[in-house]
Amino acid sequence: MTPQILFVCVHNAGRSQMAAALLDHHGMGRVSVRSAGSAPGDGVNQMAVAALAEWDIDIGDQSPRELTADDVRESDVVITMGCGDACPVFPGKRYLDWDLPDPADKDLAAVREIRDDIDRRVRNLLSEILD
């Protein structure tokens, strides 16, 4: 069965979008990935788009979407990134909280550092769930 992974942040505009794209990229079809936000923003952070574009990963067509209870219910692993208590908790799910800075209002150099941190975490997660 394909592991279902959900990334959640507040606006679903930066961290969770980058994490979902990186996990989808590195997972090469071996995982199912979604992202959502507790209070979705108006659009994806353009610095996040630019940082991933440097690695030929395009998230420019993505849109922030609101977190639903079904998103959590259907996931095996839920990774939160600063959404606090807004994320519903269901028994039997694995929850991780990644403490990452919000890329909002950051320049490209700062967003690259966040991207690189997310990339390391995503690769570690993949090695854990696919072993």
ZAMARGU-4260 file (C-alpha; in steps of 0.2 Angstrom, whole numbers, plus 5000, padded with zeros to 4 digits):
<rodrens>
0) 5000/5000/5000 | 5006/5017/4996 | 5010/5028/5011 | 4999/5044/5012 | 5008/5059/5018
5) 5001/5076/5022 | 5010/5092/5025 | 5001/5106/5035 | 5006/5124/5038 | 4996/5139/5042
10) 4995/5147/5024 | 4999/5132/5013 | 5009/5144/5003 | 5028/5140/5007 | 5034/5127/5019
15) 5020/5114/5015 | 5020/5117/4997 | 5039/5115/4996 | 5039/5099/5007 | 5025/5091/4996
20) 5034/5095/4980 | 5051/5088/4986 | 5043/5073/4993 | 5034/5070/4977 | 5050/5073/4967
25) 5061/5061/4978 | 5047/5048/4981 | 5045/5045/4962 | 5028/5038/4964 | 5031/5028/4979
30) 5021/5039/4991 | 5005/5049/4989 | 5008/5067/4995 | 4996/5081/4999 | 4997/5098/5007
35) 4985/5110/5016 | 4984/5125/5027 | 4974/5129/5043 | 4971/5147/5036 | 4976/5146/5017
40) 4984/5161/5009 | 4980/5169/4993 | 4994/5161/4983 | 5010/5152/4984 | 5025/5161/4990
45) 5035/5167/4975 | 5052/5165/4984 | 5047/5147/4987 | 5042/5145/4968 | 5059/5152/4963
50) 5069/5142/4976 | 5062/5126/4969 | 5063/5131/4951 | 5082/5131/4954 | 5080/5113/4956
55) 5068/5111/4941 | 5053/5108/4952 | 5038/5119/4947 | 5025/5123/4960 | 5020/5139/4951
60) 5003/5131/4947 | 4999/5126/4964 | 4986/5135/4975 | 4984/5135/4994 | 4970/5124/5000
65) 4961/5122/5017 | 4964/5108/5028 | 4950/5096/5031 | 4947/5082/5043 | 4947/5070/5029
70) 4964/5076/5024 | 4970/5070/5041 | 4959/5054/5042 | 4966/5048/5025 | 4984/5051/5029
75) 4997/5039/5037 | 5009/5052/5042 | 5004/5070/5046 | 5018/5083/5046 | 5014/5100/5054
80) 5024/5116/5052 | 5018/5129/5064 | 5000/5126/5062 | 4998/5123/5081 | 4982/5116/5087
85) 4973/5119/5071 | 4977/5101/5065 | 4964/5088/5070 | 4971/5073/5078 | 4965/5055/5074
90) 4971/5039/5083 | 4983/5028/5073 | 4991/5042/5063 | 5009/5046/5064 | 5012/5065/5068
95) 5028/5075/5066 | 5031/5093/5069 | 5044/5101/5059 | 5050/5117/5067 | 5054/5128/5051
100) 5054/5146/5049 | 5040/5154/5038 | 5047/5159/5021 | 5034/5174/5021 | 5043/5190/5018
105) 5060/5182/5017 | 5073/5184/5002 | 5078/5171/4991 | 5094/5167/5000 | 5084/5164/5016
110) 5071/5153/5007 | 5085/5143/4999 | 5090/5138/5017 | 5073/5133/5022 | 5071/5123/5006
115) 5088/5114/5009 | 5082/5110/5027 | 5065/5103/5021 | 5074/5093/5008 | 5085/5085/5021
120) 5070/5081/5031 | 5060/5074/5017 | 5074/5062/5012 | 5075/5056/5030 | 5057/5053/5030
125) 5057/5044/5014 | 5071/5032/5020 | 5060/5029/5036 | 5044/5025/5028 | 5050/5016/5013
130) 5062/5004/5022
</rodrens>
